[in-house]
């Protein structure tokens, strides 16, 4: 069950976009207001890479292909670390602020490992959904439905 205390931060993000929302309402009637937005252009890997995967010789004339670098995934991981650091800066300024994290399962797993211990201690709820493309009022509805 997710309750959003007054002044709590709700982080809604994925590998390309992150919203920091603050609850200006109370637990019963949340009123989320945008605190910060991070968005990054991350084209697919084929648009970022410029070369074919390499090949490795295995002796006696045989060669094997090397797996292609997934630039898109690398960029998403970098973005997750960037917003995790932003969450730390935001929460460090406020000693009693709680955090609710909303992200798709893969991004949620990356965030768990990227968040500083101080941030992890403030997490009071998680929701494994991708709500980054939803307006704030719909995000409120999803959180209330999860409560």
GROMACS elastic network, one bead per residue, 0.5 to 0.9 nm:
[ bonds ]
;  ai    aj funct       b0    kb
    1   125     6  0.76599   500
    1   146     6  0.63083   500
    2   100     6  0.80075   500
    2   124     6  0.76239   500
    2   125     6  0.55851   500
    2   126     6  0.76145   500
    2   127     6  0.83690   500
    2   143     6  0.70121   500
    2   144     6  0.77060   500
    2   146     6  0.63024   500
    3    27     6  0.57718   500
    3    28     6  0.81252   500
    3   100     6  0.87633   500
    3   124     6  0.81764   500
    3   125     6  0.77118   500
    3   143     6  0.82777   500
    3   144     6  0.80418   500
    3   146     6  0.89538   500
    3   147     6  0.61673   500
    4     7     6  0.83451   500
    4     8     6  0.62459   500
    4     9     6  0.82710   500
    4    10     6  0.80689   500
    4    23     6  0.70096   500
    4    25     6  0.88786   500
    4    26     6  0.70862   500
    4    27     6  0.50096   500
    4    28     6  0.82158   500
    4    30     6  0.69286   500
    4    98     6  0.82514   500
    4    99     6  0.84732   500
    4   100     6  0.74981   500
    4   124     6  0.86135   500
    4   125     6  0.86335   500
    4   143     6  0.85044   500
    4   144     6  0.89389   500
    5     8     6  0.54286   500
    5     9     6  0.88259   500
    5    23     6  0.71060   500
    5    24     6  0.89920   500
    5    25     6  0.81103   500
    5    26     6  0.57684   500
    5    28     6  0.87601   500
    5    30     6  0.81638   500
    5    97     6  0.88066   500
    5    98     6  0.74750   500
    6     9     6  0.89685   500
    6    22     6  0.82151   500
    6    23     6  0.54973   500
    6    24     6  0.59317   500
    6    25     6  0.57440   500
    6    27     6  0.65012   500
    6    30     6  0.77710   500
    6    31     6  0.89581   500
    6    97     6  0.89364   500
    7    22     6  0.57393   500
    7    24     6  0.57036   500
    7    25     6  0.76992   500
    7    26     6  0.81313   500
    7    97     6  0.66918   500
    7    98     6  0.78823   500
    8    21     6  0.82725   500
    8    22     6  0.56860   500
    8    23     6  0.55034   500
    8    24     6  0.82126   500
    8    96     6  0.87438   500
    8    97     6  0.53925   500
    8    99     6  0.58697   500
    8   100     6  0.76183   500
    9    20     6  0.64616   500
    9    21     6  0.55380   500
    9    23     6  0.65246   500
    9    32     6  0.87629   500
    9    35     6  0.85425   500
    9    91     6  0.84377   500
    9    97     6  0.69837   500
    9    98     6  0.62031   500
    9   100     6  0.63535   500
    9   101     6  0.85842   500
   10    19     6  0.79171   500
   10    20     6  0.58151   500
   10    22     6  0.61459   500
   10    23     6  0.75373   500
   10    32     6  0.81098   500
   10    98     6  0.84907   500
   10    99     6  0.57926   500
   10   101     6  0.60173   500
   10   102     6  0.73923   500
   11    18     6  0.70413   500
   11    19     6  0.57732   500
   11    21     6  0.63597   500
   11    22     6  0.88337   500
   11    87     6  0.82101   500
   11    99     6  0.71563   500
   11   100     6  0.60474   500
   11   102     6  0.59204   500
   11   103     6  0.80911   500
   12    17     6  0.82423   500
   12    18     6  0.56255   500
   12    19     6  0.50952   500
   12    20     6  0.65670   500
   12    21     6  0.78465   500
   12   100     6  0.84557   500
   12   101     6  0.62291   500
   12   103     6  0.58972   500
   12   129     6  0.89712   500
   12   130     6  0.78434   500
   12   131     6  0.66261   500
   12   132     6  0.60951   500
   12   139     6  0.86276   500
   13    16     6  0.75369   500
   13    17     6  0.54918   500
   13    19     6  0.61144   500
   13    20     6  0.85593   500
   13    38     6  0.89249   500
   13    80     6  0.85655   500
   13    83     6  0.87532   500
   13   101     6  0.81184   500
   13   102     6  0.64684   500
   13   103     6  0.51960   500
   13   104     6  0.78751   500
   13   107     6  0.77532   500
   13   108     6  0.86149   500
   13   130     6  0.72058   500
   13   131     6  0.73726   500
   13   132     6  0.57209   500
   14    17     6  0.56665   500
   14    18     6  0.64047   500
   14    76     6  0.81450   500
   14    79     6  0.88781   500
   14    80     6  0.75806   500
   14   102     6  0.86328   500
   14   103     6  0.56579   500
   14   104     6  0.64440   500
   14   106     6  0.85064   500
   14   107     6  0.55595   500
   14   108     6  0.79630   500
   14   130     6  0.68575   500
   14   131     6  0.85495   500
   14   132     6  0.69724   500
   15    18     6  0.80130   500
   15    40     6  0.86180   500
   15    42     6  0.88002   500
   15    73     6  0.83465   500
   15    75     6  0.79591   500
   15    77     6  0.68212   500
   15    78     6  0.85028   500
   15    79     6  0.61618   500
   15    80     6  0.60022   500
   15   107     6  0.63526   500
   16    38     6  0.80733   500
   16    39     6  0.58254   500
   16    40     6  0.53142   500
   16    41     6  0.69707   500
   16    42     6  0.67710   500
   16    75     6  0.86130   500
   16    76     6  0.63282   500
   16    79     6  0.67989   500
   16    80     6  0.81939   500
   17    37     6  0.74997   500
   17    38     6  0.56017   500
   17    40     6  0.63892   500
   17    41     6  0.89715   500
   17    79     6  0.84627   500
   17   132     6  0.66052   500
   17   133     6  0.87847   500
   18    36     6  0.82270   500
   18    37     6  0.57904   500
   18    38     6  0.50377   500
   18    39     6  0.64043   500
   18    80     6  0.87712   500
   18    83     6  0.70951   500
   18   132     6  0.69767   500
   19    34     6  0.71124   500
   19    35     6  0.76028   500
   19    36     6  0.59399   500
   19    38     6  0.64762   500
   19    39     6  0.86441   500
   19   132     6  0.74345   500
   20    33     6  0.85162   500
   20    34     6  0.61348   500
   20    35     6  0.52853   500
   20    36     6  0.50730   500
   20    37     6  0.63576   500
   20    38     6  0.86215   500
   20    87     6  0.81192   500
   21    32     6  0.56592   500
   21    33     6  0.52770   500
   21    35     6  0.51910   500
   21    36     6  0.71382   500
   21    37     6  0.88296   500
   21   136     6  0.84410   500
   22    25     6  0.88503   500
   22    31     6  0.79118   500
   22    32     6  0.52922   500
   22    33     6  0.52376   500
   22    34     6  0.64059   500
   22    35     6  0.61962   500
   23    26     6  0.69987   500
   23    27     6  0.85625   500
   23    30     6  0.58138   500
   23    31     6  0.52677   500
   23    33     6  0.64015   500
   24    30     6  0.68665   500
   24    31     6  0.51959   500
   24    32     6  0.60734   500
   24    33     6  0.67882   500
   25    28     6  0.80716   500
   25    29     6  0.58222   500
   25    32     6  0.72295   500
   26    29     6  0.52900   500
   26    30     6  0.51455   500
   26    31     6  0.73898   500
   27    30     6  0.57997   500
   28   144     6  0.86083   500
   29   144     6  0.88335   500
   30   140     6  0.69510   500
   30   144     6  0.83890   500
   31   137     6  0.83598   500
   31   140     6  0.75801   500
   32   136     6  0.68465   500
   32   137     6  0.77304   500
   32   139     6  0.86657   500
   32   140     6  0.69949   500
   33   136     6  0.77819   500
   34    37     6  0.75030   500
   34   136     6  0.81107   500
   38    83     6  0.74633   500
   39    79     6  0.88959   500
   40    79     6  0.77169   500
   42    45     6  0.86173   500
   42    48     6  0.86680   500
   42    71     6  0.89520   500
   42    72     6  0.63536   500
   42    75     6  0.68967   500
   42    76     6  0.76214   500
   43    46     6  0.81726   500
   43    47     6  0.61557   500
   43    48     6  0.67243   500
   43    71     6  0.88640   500
   43    72     6  0.66430   500
   44    47     6  0.55130   500
   44    48     6  0.66778   500
   44    70     6  0.86400   500
   44    71     6  0.76309   500
   44    72     6  0.54842   500
   44    73     6  0.88191   500
   45    48     6  0.50416   500
   45    49     6  0.60142   500
   45    69     6  0.78927   500
   45    70     6  0.55942   500
   45    73     6  0.78560   500
   46    49     6  0.55294   500
   46    50     6  0.77382   500
   46    70     6  0.83939   500
   46    71     6  0.81626   500
   46    72     6  0.85602   500
   47    50     6  0.77037   500
   47    71     6  0.89865   500
   48    70     6  0.89723   500
   48    71     6  0.63843   500
   48    72     6  0.75454   500
   49    52     6  0.82053   500
   49    68     6  0.89308   500
   49    69     6  0.77595   500
   49    70     6  0.82799   500
   49    71     6  0.67798   500
   51    54     6  0.84502   500
   52    68     6  0.74091   500
   53    65     6  0.66710   500
   53    66     6  0.56974   500
   53    67     6  0.62670   500
   53    69     6  0.77123   500
   54    64     6  0.85883   500
   54    65     6  0.59636   500
   54    66     6  0.52836   500
   54    67     6  0.78381   500
   54    68     6  0.79067   500
   55    63     6  0.62310   500
   55    64     6  0.53896   500
   55    66     6  0.54291   500
   55    67     6  0.89723   500
   56    62     6  0.85445   500
   56    63     6  0.53842   500
   56    64     6  0.52653   500
   56    65     6  0.62994   500
   56    66     6  0.67691   500
   57    60     6  0.83720   500
   57    61     6  0.69712   500
   57    62     6  0.59435   500
   57    64     6  0.65020   500
   58    61     6  0.70618   500
   58    62     6  0.53984   500
   58    63     6  0.55293   500
   58    64     6  0.71232   500
   59    62     6  0.59484   500
   59    63     6  0.77539   500
   60    63     6  0.89359   500
   65    68     6  0.86710   500
   66    69     6  0.89971   500
   67    70     6  0.89209   500
   68    71     6  0.89765   500
   69    72     6  0.87987   500
   69    73     6  0.88526   500
   69    74     6  0.85153   500
   70    73     6  0.54652   500
   70    74     6  0.64021   500
   70    75     6  0.88001   500
   71    74     6  0.50051   500
   71    75     6  0.61014   500
   71    76     6  0.85963   500
   72    75     6  0.51996   500
   72    76     6  0.62711   500
   72    77     6  0.87852   500
   73    76     6  0.50267   500
   73    77     6  0.62575   500
   73    78     6  0.86448   500
   74    77     6  0.52172   500
   74    78     6  0.62939   500
   74    79     6  0.86856   500
   75    78     6  0.50368   500
   75    79     6  0.61323   500
   75    80     6  0.86526   500
   76    79     6  0.50230   500
   76    80     6  0.62080   500
   76    81     6  0.87586   500
   76   107     6  0.86240   500
   77    80     6  0.50946   500
   77    81     6  0.63859   500
   77    82     6  0.86645   500
   77   107     6  0.83725   500
   77   110     6  0.73377   500
   78    81     6  0.52167   500
   78    82     6  0.62272   500
   78    83     6  0.88550   500
   79    83     6  0.62809   500
   79    84     6  0.85071   500
   80    83     6  0.53187   500
   80    84     6  0.60589   500
   80    85     6  0.86582   500
   80   107     6  0.73739   500
   80   110     6  0.69889   500
   80   111     6  0.63357   500
   80   114     6  0.73295   500
   81    84     6  0.50073   500
   81    85     6  0.62671   500
   81    86     6  0.86961   500
   81   110     6  0.82346   500
   81   111     6  0.73549   500
   81   114     6  0.56278   500
   81   115     6  0.78049   500
   82    85     6  0.52942   500
   82    86     6  0.64059   500
   82    87     6  0.88526   500
   82   114     6  0.89424   500
   83    87     6  0.61302   500
   83    88     6  0.85840   500
   83   111     6  0.87399   500
   84    87     6  0.50774   500
   84    88     6  0.63915   500
   84    89     6  0.88471   500
   84   111     6  0.66124   500
   84   114     6  0.60000   500
   84   115     6  0.52652   500
   84   116     6  0.76398   500
   84   119     6  0.86012   500
   85    88     6  0.50495   500
   85    89     6  0.63709   500
   85    90     6  0.87093   500
   85   114     6  0.80684   500
   85   115     6  0.71882   500
   85   116     6  0.77505   500
   86    89     6  0.51027   500
   86    90     6  0.61641   500
   86    91     6  0.86115   500
   87    90     6  0.50839   500
   87    91     6  0.60699   500
   87    92     6  0.84088   500
   87   115     6  0.79687   500
   87   119     6  0.72962   500
   88    91     6  0.52557   500
   88    92     6  0.58917   500
   88    93     6  0.88290   500
   88   115     6  0.74335   500
   88   116     6  0.67741   500
   88   118     6  0.74415   500
   88   119     6  0.58890   500
   89    92     6  0.52814   500
   89    93     6  0.68485   500
   90    93     6  0.59333   500
   90    94     6  0.74244   500
   91    94     6  0.53347   500
   91    95     6  0.71132   500
   91    96     6  0.84912   500
   91    97     6  0.65992   500
   91    98     6  0.83538   500
   91    99     6  0.84819   500
   91   118     6  0.84814   500
   91   119     6  0.70726   500
   91   122     6  0.85716   500
   92    95     6  0.65301   500
   92    97     6  0.89750   500
   92   118     6  0.80583   500
   92   119     6  0.83326   500
   94    97     6  0.58472   500
   96   122     6  0.82182   500
   97   122     6  0.70121   500
   98   119     6  0.89186   500
   98   121     6  0.87325   500
   98   123     6  0.60615   500
   98   124     6  0.63729   500
   99   119     6  0.78584   500
   99   120     6  0.85820   500
   99   121     6  0.89624   500
   99   122     6  0.55394   500
   99   124     6  0.59434   500
   99   125     6  0.71598   500
   99   126     6  0.88338   500
  100   122     6  0.84288   500
  100   123     6  0.57099   500
  100   124     6  0.58444   500
  100   126     6  0.57025   500
  100   127     6  0.79658   500
  101   108     6  0.77945   500
  101   111     6  0.89389   500
  101   123     6  0.72194   500
  101   124     6  0.84284   500
  101   125     6  0.64050   500
  101   127     6  0.63606   500
  101   128     6  0.83252   500
  102   108     6  0.74953   500
  102   125     6  0.85185   500
  102   126     6  0.57633   500
  102   128     6  0.58786   500
  102   129     6  0.61804   500
  102   130     6  0.71620   500
  102   131     6  0.73676   500
  102   132     6  0.88651   500
  102   143     6  0.89829   500
  103   106     6  0.79915   500
  103   107     6  0.59335   500
  103   108     6  0.52577   500
  103   109     6  0.89791   500
  103   111     6  0.87565   500
  103   126     6  0.80418   500
  103   127     6  0.65505   500
  103   128     6  0.51707   500
  103   129     6  0.51869   500
  103   130     6  0.52372   500
  103   131     6  0.71747   500
  103   132     6  0.81222   500
  104   107     6  0.55022   500
  104   108     6  0.59217   500
  104   109     6  0.86779   500
  104   127     6  0.80539   500
  104   131     6  0.82102   500
  105   109     6  0.62174   500
  105   110     6  0.87607   500
  105   127     6  0.87082   500
  105   128     6  0.52321   500
  105   129     6  0.70840   500
  105   130     6  0.84467   500
  106   109     6  0.52391   500
  106   110     6  0.64586   500
  106   111     6  0.87071   500
  106   128     6  0.87880   500
  107   110     6  0.50470   500
  107   111     6  0.60321   500
  107   112     6  0.85820   500
  107   128     6  0.88564   500
  108   111     6  0.50201   500
  108   112     6  0.61811   500
  108   113     6  0.88494   500
  108   126     6  0.84007   500
  108   127     6  0.86226   500
  108   128     6  0.68728   500
  109   112     6  0.52035   500
  109   113     6  0.66941   500
  109   114     6  0.87844   500
  110   113     6  0.53711   500
  110   114     6  0.61272   500
  110   115     6  0.86501   500
  111   115     6  0.57960   500
  112   115     6  0.56229   500
  112   116     6  0.87038   500
  112   120     6  0.75150   500
  113   116     6  0.81265   500
  115   118     6  0.80312   500
  115   119     6  0.59518   500
  115   120     6  0.62136   500
  116   119     6  0.52853   500
  116   120     6  0.63300   500
  116   121     6  0.88603   500
  117   121     6  0.62229   500
  117   122     6  0.88647   500
  118   121     6  0.53924   500
  118   122     6  0.68797   500
  119   122     6  0.53446   500
  119   123     6  0.67748   500
  120   123     6  0.54080   500
  120   124     6  0.88980   500
  121   124     6  0.81807   500
  123   126     6  0.76109   500
  127   130     6  0.88993   500
  127   143     6  0.80934   500
  127   146     6  0.79293   500
  129   132     6  0.89613   500
  130   133     6  0.77495   500
  130   134     6  0.87545   500
  131   134     6  0.53465   500
  131   135     6  0.84128   500
  131   138     6  0.85450   500
  131   139     6  0.65628   500
  131   142     6  0.85873   500
  132   135     6  0.80617   500
  132   139     6  0.85735   500
  134   137     6  0.81179   500
  134   138     6  0.60686   500
  134   139     6  0.63651   500
  135   138     6  0.54815   500
  135   139     6  0.64523   500
  135   140     6  0.89354   500
  136   140     6  0.63111   500
  136   141     6  0.87848   500
  137   140     6  0.51071   500
  137   141     6  0.64763   500
  137   142     6  0.89056   500
  138   142     6  0.62740   500
  138   143     6  0.86325   500
  139   142     6  0.51273   500
  139   143     6  0.62344   500
  139   144     6  0.86016   500
  140   143     6  0.51657   500
  140   144     6  0.61220   500
  140   145     6  0.85828   500
  141   144     6  0.50681   500
  141   145     6  0.60771   500
  141   146     6  0.85942   500
  142   145     6  0.50736   500
  142   146     6  0.62531   500
  142   147     6  0.87696   500
  143   146     6  0.50440   500
  143   147     6  0.63208   500
  144   147     6  0.50658   500
